[in-house]
Amino acid sequence: QVQLVESGGGLVQPGGSLRLSCAASGSIFSIYAMGWYRQASGKQRESVAAISSGGSTKYADSVKGRFTISRGNAKNTVYLQMNSLKPEDTAVYYCTADLDDGRHWGQGTQVTVSS
């Protein structure tokens, strides 16, 4: 069984920063890609950022230049550095990992941007 555990969410003022972390554990042979999604209240879940096993990254237009995705040395961890946060970034953020048997999801961590 595979588990993804996120951490690092919380309440931050507009213009502030947060760093989300996600660690994958369990029966893992290979992780092909990892990423972050978010879902704001009343809205559809959307992709925020993704990183391949080779280190290629892609971002949603709304976060380009503000968010940075990276993977840890162990390759089973992924981070999302979020700078210049805006109220519209408020959402539950989910970590994903693409394995041989498909995409796995974390339980989510709340990020609230408010003064």
N, C-alpha and C positions, 0 to 999 in steps of 0.2 A: 504494500500500500504506500502511496506517495502522499506526503503532506507538504503544503506550502504555508509558511507562517510569516505574516507581515508584521512590521512594527514601525514606529516613528511618526504615526499620525498625531494630530492634536489640533489645538486652536492657535492661530497665528494672526497677527495684524496684517492688513494689506501692505505689500512691499516687503514682507518678511520672507524667511526661508524655512524649509523643512527638508529633512532627508528621510525617505522611506527605505526600508530594508526588507528583503524577502529571502528566506532560506528554504531550500527544498531538501527533504529527507525521505528515506524509505528505499523501496526497491527501484533504484535508478541506475540504468546502464549508460544512457546517453541523454543529454539535454540538448536539443537542437536550437532552441531559441527561448528567450524569456522576454516578458513584457509586462506592461502595466496598462490596465483599463481603469476607467472611473465611471461612476454613475451618480449623477446628481438627482435630488428628489424630483420625481415626476418626469424624469427624462430617460432616454434610452442609454444603455451602457455604450461607451465609446472607447476606442483605442487611444491611448496617450503616447506611448513610446514602446519600441521593441528593439531587441538586440539579438543578433544571430550568434551562433557558436564561433563564428569567425570575427565577431566584433563589429559587424555592420549595424548601423543604427538608423531608425526612422522615427519621425515625430509627427504628431498632429500639428496642423498649422497653428492652432491656438496656443501651443506651448513652445514652439520653436524659438530658440534664443533665450529661453527662461529655464527650461527643464533639461537635465542631462541624465541619460540612462547609462549604467555601467554594470559590469559583472565583476565579482570578486575573483581572487586568484584560484579559489577552489572550484570555480565555474558552476557551483550549485547555488550561488547567491546572486542577487541582482539588487541594484540600488536605483533610486530615483531622487536626484538632487533637484529640488524645486526652489527657484529664486524668483524674486519680484512677484510674489503671489498676489492674486486678485480675488475679489469675492466670488467671481464666477468659476474659480478653481475649486470651490467647496463641493465635496462629493465623497463618496466611499471609493477608495482606491483598492483595486484588486491586482494581485500578482498572478502571472501565468507562466507555465513552463510547458513547452512542447516536447513530449517524449515519444517513444516508439508506439505507445498505445493511445496517443492523442494529446489533447490539451488538458492540463490540470489547472485548477483555480485555487487561490487562497480564500480565506474567509472574509477578507476586506479589512481596511482600516480607515477610520473617518478622518478627513481633513476639513477643517473649518477655517475660512479666512474671513475675519470680521473684526471691526474695531469696537 
